């Protein structure tokens, strides 16, 4: 099935999230942005990562659909005291204000989707590569 990978937010939308996640080849694609929730699909290349980040006031759910990685979390960017290997079907729950990163430790793209409660990226955000995300002036 082919997906259009555009932001369908603020209206009803149904998608096979597993297939959409596995077929996505962009670093990040925002597929739905509502008032209090946002969903993105991500493809992290081998040796790359999500990027060490913290979301102020925003809880996050991450579901690994394919690949393997190392999840790191902690109270500060210098104290990532939780380090757990993740792979297919694992779910990661990131509390608001918690520093976190997931590194792709495998030899194929790490495919995941993430749910932000509330939105963290501008509606319709697409970053084909990690460098695009890092150079986006709208990202924090």
PLY file of the C-alpha trace (Angstrom):
ply
format ascii 1.0
element vertex 140
property float x
property float y
property float z
element edge 139
property int vertex1
property int vertex2
end_header
0.00 0.00 0.00
1.23 3.48 -0.78
0.87 6.27 1.78
0.75 9.96 0.98
2.72 11.02 4.09
1.07 14.35 4.64
-0.30 15.75 7.87
-3.97 14.69 8.16
-4.47 16.41 11.50
-7.57 17.99 12.94
-9.84 15.61 11.03
-10.68 11.92 11.39
-7.98 9.68 9.96
-7.36 5.92 9.91
-4.06 4.36 8.87
-2.22 1.07 9.22
0.49 2.61 11.44
2.80 -0.41 11.24
2.86 -0.42 7.43
3.17 3.37 7.25
6.09 3.28 9.69
7.92 0.49 7.89
7.44 2.08 4.45
8.53 5.58 5.53
12.05 6.46 4.37
12.19 10.03 5.68
14.02 10.75 8.90
10.78 12.26 10.24
7.32 12.68 8.72
4.45 14.19 10.69
1.27 12.33 9.72
-1.25 13.77 12.19
-1.30 16.93 14.33
-4.24 17.63 16.61
-4.81 20.06 19.43
-3.31 17.80 22.11
-1.60 14.99 20.20
0.85 14.56 17.33
2.09 11.44 15.48
5.28 11.16 13.46
6.90 8.21 11.69
10.70 8.02 11.62
13.45 6.12 9.80
16.82 6.33 11.57
19.79 5.19 9.49
22.40 2.77 10.90
24.82 4.64 13.16
22.48 7.65 13.43
20.10 8.58 16.22
16.98 10.57 17.04
19.16 13.21 18.64
19.47 13.95 22.34
16.42 16.05 23.23
13.94 17.02 25.90
10.27 18.02 25.41
9.14 20.49 28.03
5.66 19.66 29.28
5.15 16.97 26.62
4.94 13.23 27.31
6.08 10.96 24.48
5.35 7.39 23.38
7.74 5.66 20.96
6.99 2.31 19.28
9.77 0.39 17.51
8.43 -1.41 14.41
11.67 -2.62 12.82
15.37 -2.63 13.66
17.32 -2.37 16.89
18.73 0.42 18.97
19.82 1.75 22.32
17.41 3.95 24.27
18.94 6.42 26.71
17.00 8.57 29.19
17.79 10.66 32.22
17.09 13.83 34.19
19.80 15.89 32.42
21.67 15.66 29.14
24.78 14.65 31.10
22.99 12.04 33.26
21.34 9.46 30.99
21.04 6.89 33.77
18.55 4.65 31.91
20.05 2.71 28.98
18.02 -0.12 27.48
18.32 -2.01 24.19
15.16 -1.78 22.06
13.91 -3.70 19.03
10.76 -4.69 17.10
7.52 -4.27 19.08
9.13 -2.42 22.03
7.38 0.64 23.43
9.26 3.50 25.09
7.48 5.90 27.42
9.26 9.23 27.90
7.95 11.46 30.70
7.75 15.19 30.05
11.00 17.04 30.75
13.10 13.84 30.48
16.23 13.93 28.30
16.25 11.04 25.82
17.77 9.61 22.67
17.53 6.40 20.66
20.57 5.32 18.67
20.32 2.88 15.78
22.77 0.09 16.68
21.72 -2.23 13.85
22.69 -2.58 10.21
19.35 -1.50 8.72
17.11 1.54 9.25
15.40 1.74 12.64
11.69 2.26 11.93
9.55 3.79 14.66
6.58 6.00 15.28
6.18 8.46 18.07
3.18 10.09 19.71
3.60 13.46 21.37
1.02 14.65 23.87
0.79 17.64 22.84
2.36 18.46 19.49
6.11 19.13 19.32
6.75 19.90 15.62
5.06 22.37 13.28
2.05 20.90 11.52
3.06 19.13 8.31
6.76 18.78 9.24
8.81 16.50 6.95
12.57 16.04 7.42
14.02 13.74 4.74
17.28 13.48 6.73
18.56 14.02 10.27
20.64 16.96 9.00
17.45 18.59 7.66
15.89 18.30 11.13
18.96 19.75 12.82
19.05 22.69 10.38
15.33 23.46 10.57
14.97 26.87 12.26
11.52 25.84 13.53
12.93 22.97 15.60
14.14 23.63 19.12
0 1
1 2
2 3
3 4
4 5
5 6
6 7
7 8
8 9
9 10
10 11
11 12
12 13
13 14
14 15
15 16
16 17
17 18
18 19
19 20
20 21
21 22
22 23
23 24
24 25
25 26
26 27
27 28
28 29
29 30
30 31
31 32
32 33
33 34
34 35
35 36
36 37
37 38
38 39
39 40
40 41
41 42
42 43
43 44
44 45
45 46
46 47
47 48
48 49
49 50
50 51
51 52
52 53
53 54
54 55
55 56
56 57
57 58
58 59
59 60
60 61
61 62
62 63
63 64
64 65
65 66
66 67
67 68
68 69
69 70
70 71
71 72
72 73
73 74
74 75
75 76
76 77
77 78
78 79
79 80
80 81
81 82
82 83
83 84
84 85
85 86
86 87
87 88
88 89
89 90
90 91
91 92
92 93
93 94
94 95
95 96
96 97
97 98
98 99
99 100
100 101
101 102
102 103
103 104
104 105
105 106
106 107
107 108
108 109
109 110
110 111
111 112
112 113
113 114
114 115
115 116
116 117
117 118
118 119
119 120
120 121
121 122
122 123
123 124
124 125
125 126
126 127
127 128
128 129
129 130
130 131
131 132
132 133
133 134
134 135
135 136
136 137
137 138
138 139
